[in-house]
Amino acid sequence: MAKIYTLFQNLRFGVRQRVALTLLVGLLISLTINSWFSIQESARYTNEEINRSGQLISKIISHSIANSVVGYDYHGIQLFIDEATKSDVQYIKVLNAKGNTMAETELANKDLTGLQFFNASINIEDNTVGHLTIGLNTDAIIATIDAQKKSLVIREAAVIVFILLIELLALSILIIRPLSLISVALSQQTNNQGVLPREIELNSQDEFGDIARKFNALRTQLNTAHQALQGKVNVADKKLRMANEKLLRNSQKLEETNRELVNQAVTDPLTGLFNRRKFQSLIKSSIESVEQSNESLSLLVADVDYFKKINDKYGHDVGDKVLQEIAIRLTEGIRKSDIICRIGGEEFAIFCYQAGSQDAYNIAEKLRLLIETTEIKINDNTLKITMSIGIATPGVGAALHCPDCLYRQADIALYSSKSTGRNRVTHFHEVDLDDIEDLDVKLNMDEQHRA
C-alpha cells in the first residue's frame, strides 16, 4: 500500500487529474464492495428461490400422483412424470412405501450433473404411501437472476460515473480554478522595473478569496518598497559612479605623473635621449641577454670633437643647440632596434643589438659621416662638427660578462680615435694597448683630449 501511495505521489499529474483519479479509485472500490455484497445477496436469493421452487413442484407432483401410487397405477404414474419432465423438471423417480420403484424418467441422453434434486413424501390423509425424487434444472432461474444482477451493476456504474462528473465539476469550480489562479500569480516573474505585474483575479468570499486579497496587498507593499529602494539604489549608484569616475581620473593622472617621473628619471632633459642612469641599467640587462641567448651586441661610445672650444667661443646656449642637433642626427642614423643614450657632456653611447663587430663598425661609420656632413647655422656663422667613435663587442677582444669592462673598452677605443686624429671610428680589438702609455692617466685626462 505504501509503494502504491509513493507511486501515486510521484506521478506528474495536475490537481484536477489527481482529484479525478482519487474519486475514480474511491468509487471503483465502493462499486466493487457493493457488487460483492450484491452478488452474495443474489446468490442467497437464488438458492432460496430454487429451494422454494423445488419444494413447491415436489409438493404439487406428489399430490397429483398420490392416488395413482395407492392404486398401483404404474402406467398412469409413468405417463404423468413423462409429461412433467418436459419443462424445468428433468428427472422424476417415484417409490412406493416399501421403497420399490414405481416409475422413473428415462435417463437416456440426459445430463443429471447440472440438476438439483428434491425429495418429498407422497401422503394421503397424513399417511405416507410413497416417496418422490425430482431433478430440477436451475439454468433458467440463474439466467434470470444474472440478468437482474447485470442490470443492477450497470445502473450502479452509471450512478457512479454521474457522481464522479458532478464532483469533478464542483471541485474544478470551487477548488482547482482558485488554486490555478494562485499558482500562476505565485510563479510570475518580475518585469524590467523589478515589480510583480499581475494580481490574483479572485474575489470569492471564501478561504481562497482571503488568500488572494492578502497576496494582492502584500504584492502592493513589495512593489512600493522595491520602487523606494530602487530610487535609493539609483542615487547611490550615481554617487558611486561619480566617485569611481573621479577615482579613475585621479588614478590616470597619478599614472601619467608616475610615467612622467619615470621618464624624467631616465631621460636627458636637453636632448630627450636616455640618460646615464638608463645607460647603466641597459648595459647590465644587455650583457645578461647576450649571455642567455648568445645573440650579438656592440656598444658604441661617441664624443663630439673640440666641443669645449665651441662652448668657449659661442657660449653654452650654442653648445646646447649643437648637442640637440647631434642627438637628432644620431637618432635618424641608427636602426630601429638600436638605443642611444647621452651619458654626459658631449658623450653618447649607442647599443647596437644583433650587430657583430663589422656591423657595428658600419653603423658607426655611417653616423660619423652623417655628423661630418651636418652644418649648424649659428646666426651668420655655419658650424661644421665631427665626432670620434669607439666600439666594443663582447667576445671580440672584449670581456663577455662585465658591463663596466665593456664600457671601459669602448672608451679606450674612443680614446684611440681621439689620439690618432679624431673624426675616426676605432674598434677595441684594433687598439694596441702597448702603444698607449700610462693608459689610466690618459683616460683620466679625458676632458683635455676631448676639448
JOLINZI-V253094 format. One record per backbone hydrogen bond with DSSP energy under -0.5 kcal/mol. CO is the residue of the C=O (numbers start at 1). NH is the residue of the N-H. Records with the same first field share a line. If there is no record, write none. Layout:
# JOLINZI-V253094
CO->NH  NH
This chain:
# JOLINZI-V253094
1->5
2->6
3->7
4->8
5->9
6->10
7->11
11->13
14->18
15->19
16->20
17->21
18->22
19->23
20->24
21->25
22->26
23->27
24->28
25->29
26->30
27->31
28->32
29->33
30->34
31->35
32->36
33->37
34->38
35->39
36->40
37->41
38->42
39->43
40->44
41->45
42->46
43->47
44->48
45->49
46->50
47->51
48->52
49->53
50->54
51->55
52->56
53->57
54->58
55->59
56->60
57->61
58->62
59->63
60->64
61->65
65->69
66->70
67->71
68->73
69->72
72->74
73->77
74->78
75->79
76->80
77->81
78->82
79->83
80->84
81->85
83->86
84->87
88->90  137
91->135
92->105
93->133
94->102  103
95->131
96->99
100->96
103->94
107->110
110->112
112->115
114->138
115->117
116->136
118->134
120->132
121->123
122->129  130
124->127
127->124  129
129->97
130->122
131->95
132->120
133->93
134->118  136
135->90  91
136->116  138
138->142
139->143
140->144
141->145
142->146
143->147
144->148
145->149
146->150
147->151
148->152
149->153
150->154
151->155
152->156
153->157
154->158
155->159
156->160
157->161
158->162
159->163
160->164
161->165
162->166
163->167
164->168
165->169
166->170
167->171
168->172
169->173
170->174
171->175  176
172->177
175->179
176->180
177->181
178->182
179->183
180->184
181->185
182->186
183->187
185->188
191->194
195->191  197
199->201
200->202
204->206
206->210
207->211
208->212
209->213
210->214
211->215
212->216
213->217
214->218
215->219
216->220
217->221
218->222
219->223
220->224
221->225
222->226
223->227
224->228
225->229
226->230
227->231
228->232
229->233
230->234
231->235
232->236
233->237
234->238
235->239
236->240
237->241
238->242
239->243
240->244
241->245
242->246
243->247
244->248
245->249
246->250
247->251
248->252
249->253
250->254
251->255
252->256
253->257
254->258
255->259
256->260
257->261
258->262
259->263
260->264
261->265
262->266
263->267
266->275
267->269
268->272
273->268
274->342
275->279
276->280
277->281
278->282
279->283
280->284
281->285
282->286
283->287
284->288
285->289
286->290
287->291
288->292
289->293
290->294
296->354
297->394
298->352
299->392
300->302  350
301->390
302->348
303->388
304->307
306->310
307->311
308->312
309->313
310->314  315
311->315
315->319
316->320
317->321
318->322
319->323
320->324
321->325
322->326
323->327
324->328
325->329
326->330
327->331
328->332
329->333
330->334
335->338
339->351
340->274
341->343  349
344->347
346->304
347->343  344
348->302
349->341
350->300  352
351->339  353
352->298  355
356->360
357->361
358->362
359->363
360->364
361->365
362->366
363->367
364->368
365->369
366->370
367->371
368->372
369->373
371->374  385
374->385
375->377
376->383
378->381
381->378
383->376
386->305
388->303
389->426
390->301
391->428
392->299
393->396  398
395->397
396->393
398->395
402->406
403->407
404->408
405->409
406->410
407->411
408->412
409->413
410->414
411->415
412->416
413->417
414->418
415->419
416->420
417->422
418->421
424->389
426->391
427->430  431
428->431
431->433
432->435
433->436
435->437
436->439
438->442
439->443
440->444
441->445
443->446
445->448  449
446->450
447->451
448->451
450->307
451->309
